[in-house]
């Protein structure tokens, strides 16, 4: 999430980070995921701004009326906040709610975090069929994981190959759950 500030009691305004293509022509605010603390019983208005995108040089909205964010009190169980409203003219998504717990997680989609991936790796750490490597580094310098599931005893030349891809785009978390 980009810059955020309290503009009144229980009223937070946050600008979402933007993603650009290589020419900075197409811009999108396609993903957000954040946590608020100490909010039990506090009527909240959360305004997510910066949603006026450009695609192929034309105005666009990557987050729009149909998009309802997910909220969680524990970061594990998520539900859609159907009351969220998108103002197309201002390109603002507004959430109004009163949390029943001190912690509130908010996300565009239920996130599949690095912790999820670490847990999956730990669950299969002893398997002789899992080979973990790095396919390279991201622009931010993070490892790009490449996992192979194979029989190490079978000759390489006779194996059939199926590629499965997940975790490519932040807003496509459900591919990670499917692959998991």
KESENU-288412 format. One line per field, with one value per residue: residue in three letters; x, y, z of N, C-alpha, C in turn. Coordinates in steps of 0.001 Angstrom, whole numbers. Last residue first. Example, Ala and Ser with C-alpha at 12.3 -4.5 7.8 and 13.67 -1.06 7.14 Angstrom:
% residues 2
r = (Ser, Ala)
n.X = (12850, 13190)
n.Y = (-2250, -5690)
n.Z = (7080, 7800)
ca.X = (13670, 12300)
ca.Y = (-1060, -4500)
ca.Z = (7140, 7800)
c.X = (12900, 13200)
c.Y = (30, -3300)
c.Z = (7870, 7800)
% end
This chain:
% residues 180
r = (Unk, Unk, Unk, Unk, Unk, Unk, Unk, Unk, Unk, Unk, Unk, Unk, Unk, Unk, Unk, Unk, Unk, Unk, Unk, Unk, Unk, Unk, Unk, Unk, Unk, Unk, Unk, Unk, Unk, Unk, Unk, Unk, Unk, Unk, Unk, Unk, Unk, Unk, Unk, Unk, Unk, Unk, Unk, Unk, Unk, Unk, Unk, Unk, Unk, Unk, Unk, Unk, Unk, Unk, Unk, Unk, Unk, Unk, Unk, Unk, Unk, Unk, Unk, Unk, Unk, Unk, Unk, Unk, Unk, Unk, Unk, Unk, Unk, Unk, Unk, Unk, Unk, Unk, Unk, Unk, Unk, Unk, Unk, Unk, Unk, Unk, Unk, Unk, Unk, Unk, Unk, Unk, Unk, Unk, Unk, Unk, Unk, Unk, Unk, Unk, Unk, Unk, Unk, Unk, Unk, Unk, Unk, Unk, Unk, Unk, Unk, Unk, Unk, Unk, Unk, Unk, Unk, Unk, Unk, Unk, Unk, Unk, Unk, Unk, Unk, Unk, Unk, Unk, Unk, Unk, Unk, Unk, Unk, Unk, Unk, Unk, Unk, Unk, Unk, Unk, Unk, Unk, Unk, Unk, Unk, Unk, Unk, Unk, Unk, Unk, Unk, Unk, Unk, Unk, Unk, Unk, Unk, Unk, Unk, Unk, Unk, Unk, Unk, Unk, Unk, Unk, Unk, Unk, Unk, Unk, Unk, Unk, Unk, Unk, Unk, Unk, Unk, Unk, Unk, Unk)
n.X = (-872, -2258, -4418, -3108, -2032, -4296, -5230, -3827, -3303, -2101, 630, 1612, 2808, 1957, 2404, 2239, 3448, 4232, 5148, 6718, 7745, 10944, 13099, 15431, 15993, 15007, 14100, 14891, 13499, 10536, 9460, 8760, 10510, 10217, 11682, 11287, 13297, 14469, 14585, 15227, 13307, 13143, 14073, 16312, 15950, 14882, 16251, 14786, 13982, 12351, 10753, 11110, 11890, 10809, 11214, 9551, 6877, 6293, 8008, 6647, 4301, 5401, 6328, 3873, 2738, 4607, 4193, 606, -2047, -4947, -8001, -7756, -7277, -7638, -7063, -7402, -7474, -7501, -9394, -12751, -14872, -14969, -17255, -16999, -16743, -14702, -14504, -12383, -12366, -12696, -14569, -16295, -16779, -16578, -17584, -18027, -18722, -20414, -19103, -16273, -15710, -13402, -11070, -8902, -6319, -6183, -8106, -10131, -10377, -11840, -11600, -13553, -15097, -15672, -17546, -16515, -12903, -9611, -8753, -10123, -8943, -8260, -5714, -3299, -3631, -4966, -4687, -6737, -7517, -7071, -6405, -7612, -9744, -10842, -12644, -14053, -15155, -15911, -14379, -14322, -10830, -8398, -5649, -4343, -4626, -2823, -3188, -2973, -3743, -3478, -3522, -3438, -1637, -920, 800, 3152, 5728, 6998, 6629, 3811, 3441, 1378, 1104, -292, -3127, -3546, -5987, -7453, -9590, -11283, -11370, -11420, -9547, -7620, -4648, -3061, -630, 1019, 432, 849)
n.Y = (-25371, -24668, -23309, -21237, -19914, -19060, -17144, -14779, -12696, -10343, -10742, -13164, -15673, -17766, -20544, -23042, -26085, -28212, -31483, -33983, -37359, -38893, -39992, -38570, -39113, -42155, -42153, -41337, -39062, -38112, -34817, -31586, -28632, -25167, -22202, -18876, -16306, -14227, -10655, -8262, -6851, -8286, -11640, -14137, -17648, -19969, -22133, -25208, -28318, -31240, -33991, -36641, -37203, -35115, -33493, -31241, -30794, -28935, -26868, -25881, -24974, -22974, -21207, -20450, -19085, -17038, -15553, -15988, -15348, -13524, -13033, -9840, -7358, -7132, -6521, -7394, -6103, -6592, -6620, -7303, -6428, -3360, -2009, -382, 464, 1375, 2500, 3293, 5699, 7330, 9261, 7799, 5398, 4290, 1288, -33, -2888, -4866, -7284, -8399, -11871, -13240, -15634, -16838, -15627, -13184, -12608, -11196, -9994, -9346, -8502, -6283, -6663, -5482, -4209, -1612, -2195, -2105, -1178, 864, 3357, 5435, 4214, 3013, 392, 1709, 3254, 3932, 5110, 4647, 6193, 4936, 3696, 4520, 3288, 3986, 2279, 2366, 140, -2422, -2607, -1683, -2314, -2288, -3476, -4493, -5225, -5261, -5013, -4634, -3026, -372, 158, 1469, 1637, 3169, 2563, 718, -1649, -865, -585, -321, 1649, 1500, 3392, 5522, 5833, 7189, 6460, 7360, 7450, 10893, 11734, 10835, 9159, 7929, 6437, 5687, 2264, -1164)
n.Z = (-4676, -6959, -5777, -4441, -6687, -7953, -6183, -6547, -8427, -7723, -8272, -10612, -10137, -8578, -10845, -13323, -14496, -17139, -17542, -19405, -19107, -19454, -20751, -20006, -17267, -15726, -12254, -9763, -9106, -10339, -9421, -9397, -8869, -8526, -8235, -7050, -7317, -4674, -5109, -6364, -7657, -9977, -8913, -10150, -10876, -10183, -7831, -6638, -5279, -5914, -4599, -4122, -1591, 1033, 3206, 2783, 2708, 4668, 3949, 1685, 2917, 4538, 2584, 1455, 3631, 3925, 1656, 1083, -563, 547, -925, -2553, -1359, 2220, 5643, 9020, 12189, 15687, 17723, 16488, 15109, 13220, 11316, 8088, 4762, 2116, -1173, -3755, -6310, -8631, -8949, -10676, -9307, -6255, -4859, -1601, 418, 1313, 1238, 1827, 2143, 4527, 5849, 8246, 8651, 9838, 11721, 10645, 7311, 4101, 654, -1493, -4538, -7648, -9193, -9560, -9560, -10513, -12888, -15186, -17522, -20353, -22648, -23224, -22456, -19585, -16478, -13552, -10655, -7977, -5804, -2595, -326, 2788, 5376, 8320, 11233, 14583, 16709, 17761, 17465, 16553, 16879, 13510, 10191, 7343, 3783, 443, -3023, -6528, -8741, -10304, -13294, -16508, -19495, -19753, -19065, -20542, -19118, -16979, -13410, -10529, -7585, -4319, -3247, -564, 1955, 4750, 7419, 10126, 12894, 12776, 9774, 8209, 8448, 5505, 3383, 321, -642, 0)
ca.X = (-601, -1006, -4643, -3868, -1139, -3466, -5907, -3448, -3764, -3561, 159, 1042, 3376, 2682, 1641, 2779, 2384, 4582, 3991, 6873, 6820, 9909, 11796, 14963, 15462, 15891, 13706, 15426, 14923, 11154, 9924, 8284, 10255, 10106, 11365, 11364, 12119, 14546, 14101, 16312, 13578, 13697, 13120, 15952, 16586, 14846, 15895, 15867, 13768, 13633, 10716, 10516, 12921, 10430, 11921, 11010, 7428, 5488, 8308, 8008, 4225, 4725, 7282, 4855, 2058, 4437, 5441, 1813, -1201, -3549, -7354, -8114, -8061, -6909, -7841, -6646, -8259, -6757, -8389, -11474, -15177, -14350, -16860, -17226, -17259, -15113, -14783, -13107, -12128, -11813, -13418, -15857, -16065, -17008, -16607, -18579, -17753, -20898, -20032, -16987, -15914, -14751, -11382, -10266, -6479, -5272, -6959, -9718, -10122, -11403, -11696, -12353, -15359, -14619, -17759, -17739, -14131, -10480, -8423, -10195, -9371, -8656, -7073, -3400, -3495, -4658, -4619, -5680, -7730, -7560, -5381, -7574, -8597, -10909, -11360, -14238, -14096, -16504, -14215, -15462, -12047, -9610, -6348, -4314, -4860, -3366, -2672, -3012, -3482, -3309, -4243, -3381, -2692, -737, -273, 1913, 4925, 6974, 7996, 4505, 3561, 2269, 777, 860, -2511, -3334, -4737, -7355, -8258, -11351, -11806, -11568, -10541, -8160, -5941, -3151, -1892, 817, 1193, 0)
ca.Y = (-25914, -25399, -24480, -22212, -20478, -20033, -18439, -15662, -14011, -10387, -10639, -11841, -14767, -16684, -19801, -21760, -25420, -26975, -30615, -32713, -36373, -38269, -40609, -38563, -37805, -41441, -42346, -42615, -38915, -39321, -35824, -32815, -29756, -26475, -23182, -20313, -16793, -15485, -11855, -9077, -6440, -6938, -10621, -13124, -16347, -19677, -20749, -24415, -26861, -30566, -32526, -36266, -37333, -35908, -34771, -31098, -31739, -30158, -27649, -26414, -26014, -24108, -21829, -21164, -20243, -18014, -16296, -15276, -16531, -13626, -13768, -11256, -7441, -7511, -6158, -7554, -6252, -6631, -5553, -7694, -7024, -4655, -1889, -1528, 912, 282, 2852, 2173, 5429, 6156, 9617, 9152, 5391, 5528, 1914, 693, -1953, -3484, -6975, -7254, -10713, -13120, -14411, -16958, -17009, -13419, -13409, -10779, -11095, -8904, -9531, -6745, -6515, -5962, -5639, -1844, -1505, -2382, -2568, 591, 2012, 5295, 4701, 4453, 686, 467, 3426, 3275, 5528, 3529, 5923, 5861, 3290, 4931, 3140, 4278, 2647, 2495, 1467, -1566, -3264, -1144, -1490, -2743, -2391, -4834, -4498, -6206, -4398, -5474, -4293, -613, -531, 1530, 942, 3571, 3349, 2076, -1181, -1670, -21, -1136, 1399, 1511, 2116, 5446, 5211, 7319, 6286, 7557, 6227, 9743, 12018, 12159, 9300, 8878, 6323, 6608, 3506, 0)
ca.Z = (-3341, -7083, -6630, -3664, -5682, -8644, -6200, -5449, -8847, -7619, -6887, -10373, -11121, -7912, -9849, -12887, -13755, -16430, -17404, -18692, -19659, -18622, -20946, -21391, -17687, -16657, -13657, -10254, -9379, -9793, -10363, -8774, -9772, -7877, -9268, -6800, -8035, -5408, -4418, -5835, -6274, -10065, -9346, -9158, -11036, -11621, -8125, -7209, -5206, -6119, -4729, -5408, -2628, -135, 3160, 2846, 1731, 4618, 5154, 1549, 1899, 5165, 3512, 642, 3042, 5011, 1762, 1502, -415, 132, 163, -2550, -2592, 1007, 4456, 7779, 10965, 14428, 17692, 17069, 16406, 13566, 12716, 8953, 6057, 2992, 217, -3161, -4892, -8619, -8117, -11028, -10585, -6895, -5747, -2745, -153, 1422, 153, 2395, 1273, 3964, 5100, 7712, 8194, 8731, 12150, 11985, 8242, 5427, 1692, -789, -3114, -6756, -8897, -8784, -9962, -9378, -12571, -13751, -17173, -18942, -22367, -23391, -23885, -20277, -17925, -14303, -12042, -8781, -6815, -3728, -1128, 1390, 4705, 6901, 10297, 13248, 16122, 18073, 17973, 15918, 17865, 14897, 11140, 8660, 4939, 1556, -1725, -5352, -8795, -8857, -12567, -15062, -18792, -20425, -18124, -21089, -19345, -17971, -14749, -11335, -8976, -5223, -3588, -2004, 1500, 3290, 6837, 8667, 12234, 13674, 10796, 7857, 9097, 6616, 4120, 1437, -705, 0)
c.X = (-1340, -616, -3381, -4109, -1853, -2491, -5144, -4086, -3438, -4133, -1349, 419, 2901, 3325, 2540, 1828, 2971, 3337, 4438, 5554, 6918, 9017, 10660, 13571, 14837, 15214, 14644, 15108, 15562, 12641, 10450, 8579, 9801, 9825, 11379, 10958, 12159, 13228, 14252, 15879, 14666, 14074, 13839, 14973, 16171, 15518, 15940, 15394, 15008, 13348, 12125, 10479, 12415, 11572, 11648, 11748, 8954, 6108, 7542, 8360, 5594, 4619, 6685, 5890, 3061, 3729, 5378, 3059, 185, -2960, -5908, -7452, -8610, -7852, -7002, -7583, -7293, -7713, -7655, -10491, -13909, -14728, -16293, -16798, -17564, -15590, -15319, -13258, -12991, -11364, -12355, -14607, -15522, -16177, -17241, -17469, -18340, -19921, -20531, -17908, -16685, -14825, -12823, -10669, -7838, -5359, -5941, -8480, -9723, -11254, -11211, -12660, -14157, -14937, -16772, -17891, -15314, -11732, -9197, -9888, -9480, -9250, -7379, -4763, -3753, -4705, -4255, -5699, -6542, -7884, -5777, -6484, -8628, -9614, -11553, -12846, -14659, -15449, -14899, -15403, -13116, -10908, -7654, -5100, -4911, -3519, -3402, -2401, -3688, -3120, -4190, -4184, -2399, -1918, 31, 719, 3654, 6213, 8063, 5861, 4114, 2255, 1812, 402, -1319, -2601, -4699, -5983, -8355, -9937, -11856, -12127, -10647, -9254, -6426, -4579, -1884, -575, 919, 894)
c.Y = (-27226, -26056, -25325, -23467, -21523, -20683, -19483, -17044, -15055, -11733, -10814, -11813, -13338, -15718, -18711, -21102, -24122, -26416, -29405, -31954, -35124, -37351, -39958, -39104, -37848, -40178, -41569, -42834, -40202, -39252, -37046, -33915, -30936, -27516, -24543, -21137, -18313, -15766, -13082, -10324, -7311, -6436, -9277, -12126, -15417, -18345, -20564, -22968, -26148, -29064, -31977, -34756, -36878, -35993, -35596, -32421, -31767, -31217, -28969, -27298, -26683, -25278, -23062, -21872, -21101, -19271, -17335, -16154, -15959, -15021, -14018, -11899, -8858, -7517, -6504, -7206, -6324, -6833, -5463, -6531, -7472, -5116, -3244, -1191, -330, 898, 1639, 2472, 4243, 5830, 8519, 9570, 6772, 5675, 3145, 1366, -1312, -2462, -5539, -6718, -9633, -11854, -14433, -15614, -17207, -14818, -13675, -11535, -10518, -10132, -8929, -7858, -7072, -5641, -6179, -3285, -1924, -1555, -3031, -882, 1914, 3909, 4570, 5043, 2166, 739, 2077, 3705, 5032, 3912, 4812, 5462, 4104, 4526, 3505, 4230, 2993, 3045, 1511, -165, -2220, -1778, -914, -1781, -2987, -3568, -4903, -5469, -5452, -4612, -5106, -1891, -549, 846, 982, 2943, 3908, 3057, 240, -1032, -1063, -548, 457, 1153, 2326, 4151, 5180, 6802, 6411, 7564, 6312, 8533, 10806, 12583, 10719, 8891, 7344, 6448, 4378, 1226)
c.Z = (-3173, -5763, -6741, -4483, -4825, -7658, -7013, -5540, -7774, -8056, -6765, -8980, -10892, -8904, -9289, -11898, -13204, -15761, -16600, -18708, -18795, -19442, -20177, -21600, -19074, -17194, -14575, -11731, -9924, -10116, -9623, -9785, -8938, -8957, -8582, -8025, -7907, -6124, -5314, -5079, -5622, -8672, -9457, -9770, -9919, -11911, -9634, -7318, -5718, -6175, -4849, -5635, -4000, -1152, 1913, 2697, 1729, 3710, 5150, 2744, 1728, 4179, 4173, 1520, 2260, 4505, 2864, 1415, -157, 318, -231, -1342, -2767, -188, 3232, 6632, 9788, 13270, 16362, 16963, 17131, 14973, 13149, 10369, 6884, 4299, 970, -1675, -4459, -7195, -8100, -10248, -10930, -8165, -6389, -3534, -1406, 841, 178, 1306, 2018, 3117, 4641, 7111, 7537, 8159, 11040, 12449, 9591, 6321, 3003, 202, -2358, -5303, -7858, -8335, -9082, -9627, -11340, -13518, -15655, -18688, -20882, -23090, -24158, -21768, -18513, -15764, -12866, -10225, -7757, -4711, -2410, 695, 3238, 6296, 8925, 12282, 14756, 17480, 18333, 16421, 17362, 15790, 12539, 9472, 6195, 2731, -651, -4116, -7514, -8639, -11074, -14391, -17299, -19721, -18773, -20203, -19898, -18246, -15692, -12742, -9591, -6624, -4511, -2305, -17, 2876, 5326, 8088, 10716, 12920, 11702, 8816, 8798, 7154, 5243, 2060, 499, 0)
% end
